Amino acid sequence: MGNLAPARWSLSAAVALTAALTAGAGRADAADLPIIGGGSGIVIANTTECTLTTIGHDDAGRLVGLTAGHCGEPGQSVLSETDPNAGVLGRVAASNHDLDYAVIEFDPDRVAPSDRVGSVSITAVGGPARFPATVCKKGRTTGTNCGVVWGDVFASGTETWTQMCVLPGDSGAPVVAGSTLVGMVNAYLGVGCVGPEVGTTMAAIAADLDATHGVGAGFQPARGADQGVPAAGGS
């Protein structure tokens, strides 16, 4: 399952991209709502398995989330991988293929947003991590792991390369420094978990969202209770 991530222009001068990552009425009882946060497995258009980067609110008060842009197109449905019977939780509102991120508008009556999934919590959005920092990610396929930051290899101003293990389905996974969201997983080079991983910085995504003045502009992460929810496919 899943689509191949398109190679982005800043990678074309490097090695070939050998794999890409894909990877009705509201419920009456809030306790039954699916808990969704950065690192949760999601299914887009009933076919593509990806990972939610984060969930929160934009400056218009909408409940929104982010994932990789190659995971879905505007209008496509979004379901919880771990609770598919909950039905459609939201839809893709916008997809930017240059920066490879998508915005999801969730139905607040059908989702319980969380700032923590498993061992990864997101309390803030920050600038790009730089060498030799270590960052971690939470993907629906490979779970939680960490690696050294190589930095913006081609000085694109939008990317960070790391040595984290990622596989198909980890697309969109949050990249965190502590509890600060600094990027998302978009692609990997090489074979399997040999790496490196390539991702878009949250600084670039946030700036683009704010410039569009659309769904997701002014994004702030949710400050929900610590749910400790495991992501599908990994610990």
LUMTIKOL-414389 format. One line per field, with one value per residue (C-alpha): residue in one letter; residue number from 1; x, y, z. Coordinates in pm, whole numbers, plus 50000, padded with zeros to 5 digits. Layout:
REM LUMTIKOL-414389
rest = [A  ...]
nr = [NUM  ...]
c1 = [X  ...]
c2 = [Y  ...]
c3 = [Z  ...]
REM end
This chain:
REM LUMTIKOL-414389
rest = [M  G  N  L  A  P  A  R  W  S  L  S  A  A  V  A  L  T  A  A  L  T  A  G  A  G  R  A  D  A  A  D  L  P  I  I  G  G  G  S  G  I  V  I  A  N  T  T  E  C  T  L  T  T  I  G  H  D  D  A  G  R  L  V  G  L  T  A  G  H  C  G  E  P  G  Q  S  V  L  S  E  T  D  P  N  A  G  V  L  G  R  V  A  A  S  N  H  D  L  D  Y  A  V  I  E  F  D  P  D  R  V  A  P  S  D  R  V  G  S  V  S  I  T  A  V  G  G  P  A  R  F  P  A  T  V  C  K  K  G  R  T  T  G  T  N  C  G  V  V  W  G  D  V  F  A  S  G  T  E  T  W  T  Q  M  C  V  L  P  G  D  S  G  A  P  V  V  A  G  S  T  L  V  G  M  V  N  A  Y  L  G  V  G  C  V  G  P  E  V  G  T  T  M  A  A  I  A  A  D  L  D  A  T  H  G  V  G  A  G  F  Q  P  A  R  G  A  D  Q  G  V  P  A  A  G  G  S]
nr = [1  2  3  4  5  6  7  8  9  10  11  12  13  14  15  16  17  18  19  20  21  22  23  24  25  26  27  28  29  30  31  32  33  34  35  36  37  38  39  40  41  42  43  44  45  46  47  48  49  50  51  52  53  54  55  56  57  58  59  60  61  62  63  64  65  66  67  68  69  70  71  72  73  74  75  76  77  78  79  80  81  82  83  84  85  86  87  88  89  90  91  92  93  94  95  96  97  98  99  100  101  102  103  104  105  106  107  108  109  110  111  112  113  114  115  116  117  118  119  120  121  122  123  124  125  126  127  128  129  130  131  132  133  134  135  136  137  138  139  140  141  142  143  144  145  146  147  148  149  150  151  152  153  154  155  156  157  158  159  160  161  162  163  164  165  166  167  168  169  170  171  172  173  174  175  176  177  178  179  180  181  182  183  184  185  186  187  188  189  190  191  192  193  194  195  196  197  198  199  200  201  202  203  204  205  206  207  208  209  210  211  212  213  214  215  216  217  218  219  220  221  222  223  224  225  226  227  228  229  230  231  232  233  234  235]
c1 = [50000  50107  50238  50594  50716  50821  51187  51216  51431  51688  51760  51806  52176  52230  52179  51851  51564  51527  51228  50971  50760  50409  50468  47805  47721  47970  47979  47784  48044  48376  48547  48487  48656  48980  49286  49505  49845  50184  50301  49954  49897  49644  49483  49409  49148  49117  49445  49749  49904  50106  50188  50038  50303  50105  49758  49646  49457  49509  49443  49079  49026  49003  49133  49405  49691  49988  50137  50356  50225  50260  50023  49706  49526  49262  48923  49050  48926  49138  49080  49254  49462  49404  49032  48900  48546  48541  48486  48606  48778  48860  48979  49290  49243  49560  49872  50200  50415  50712  50761  50586  50340  49963  49713  49425  49114  48971  48613  48644  48337  48508  48866  49033  49360  49665  50006  50162  50171  50372  50703  50694  50530  50494  50458  50607  50722  51082  51354  51561  51793  52156  52465  52563  52231  52030  51660  51393  51087  50767  50650  50358  50591  50921  50809  51045  51414  51673  51973  52229  52135  52345  52176  52054  52285  52196  52129  51770  51645  51367  51526  51709  51889  51923  52046  51714  51558  51246  51049  50732  50441  50661  50592  50483  50631  50715  51084  51141  51421  51301  50934  50985  50862  51135  51037  50859  50980  50941  51181  51488  51787  51959  51816  51601  51716  52066  51947  51981  51632  51526  51257  51101  51160  50864  51000  50952  50607  50488  50612  50432  50110  50114  50182  49878  49640  49439  49363  49654  49782  49900  49923  49981  50012  49742  49793  49592  49635  49918  49742  50045  49885  50092  50129  50028  50315  50573  50641]
c2 = [50000  50357  50585  50664  51004  51216  51318  51686  51927  51970  51599  51565  51643  51372  51001  50870  50842  50466  50458  50699  50686  50613  50464  51092  51234  51279  51035  51117  50984  51173  50880  50675  50919  50799  50961  51117  51287  51324  50970  50818  50594  50732  50595  50837  50764  50410  50311  50508  50444  50734  50897  51211  51475  51670  51791  52125  52440  52715  53083  53038  52776  52481  52142  52060  51817  51770  51480  51431  51590  51275  51095  51260  51517  51775  51626  51277  51110  51047  50755  50629  50321  50180  50266  50236  50178  50538  50635  50948  51179  51456  51535  51664  52039  52123  51955  52128  51909  52146  52120  51779  51849  51820  51985  51781  51947  51721  51711  51815  51607  51291  51325  51349  51537  51443  51601  51260  50928  50657  50802  51110  51432  51758  52076  52335  52402  52510  52587  52330  52096  52120  51898  51731  51733  51414  51403  51136  51038  50841  50649  50411  50152  50165  50324  50547  50581  50856  50963  51235  51540  51600  51931  52101  51920  52124  52452  52450  52629  52372  52031  51846  51516  51274  50923  50787  50457  50511  50281  50304  50420  50650  50940  51242  51113  51392  51473  51610  51756  51681  51777  52044  51956  52052  51863  51576  51261  51272  51026  50809  50733  50397  50063  49997  50172  50244  50598  50884  51019  51344  51567  51911  52151  52275  52628  52604  52448  52703  52993  52857  52798  53151  53296  53120  53249  52930  52620  52563  52923  53015  52648  52565  52206  52059  52070  51761  51524  51271  50979  50753  50610  50356  50417  50135  49930  50032  50088]
c3 = [50000  49950  49686  49590  49695  49399  49392  49473  49274  49547  49545  49171  49184  49445  49427  49289  49525  49550  49778  49905  50208  50216  50286  50920  51261  51543  51829  52139  52385  52372  52543  52228  51993  51828  51986  51717  51748  51587  51510  51462  51163  50916  50600  50319  50050  50193  50027  50139  50481  50618  50951  51099  51171  51428  51518  51654  51565  51310  51365  51259  51531  51292  51406  51157  51107  50877  50685  50378  50057  49848  50085  49959  49750  49846  49923  50005  50323  50632  50868  51179  51107  51455  51466  51110  51233  51352  50990  50816  51067  50822  50472  50304  50265  50070  49935  49850  49626  49622  49998  50011  50291  50315  50548  50692  50834  51103  51231  51598  51681  51563  51694  52034  51966  52169  52218  52282  52095  52263  52378  52154  52270  52079  52280  52044  51688  51636  51386  51195  51382  51277  51283  51514  51699  51747  51659  51689  51488  51543  51237  51195  51036  51227  51552  51744  51668  51664  51459  51399  51192  50880  50805  50489  50246  49936  50119  49994  50303  50341  50411  50685  50626  50919  50990  51120  51016  50803  50575  50361  50575  50785  50547  50747  51074  51319  51366  51715  51921  52270  52253  51985  51636  51390  51074  50904  50730  50351  50186  50225  50008  49986  50090  50394  50709  50580  50506  50504  50567  50401  50546  50520  50810  51010  50971  50594  50629  50885  50672  50367  50560  50696  50351  50203  50475  50426  50630  50870  50882  51231  51331  51698  51826  52048  52421  52502  52793  52780  52615  52569  52256  52057  51685  51454  51324  51583  51948]
REM end
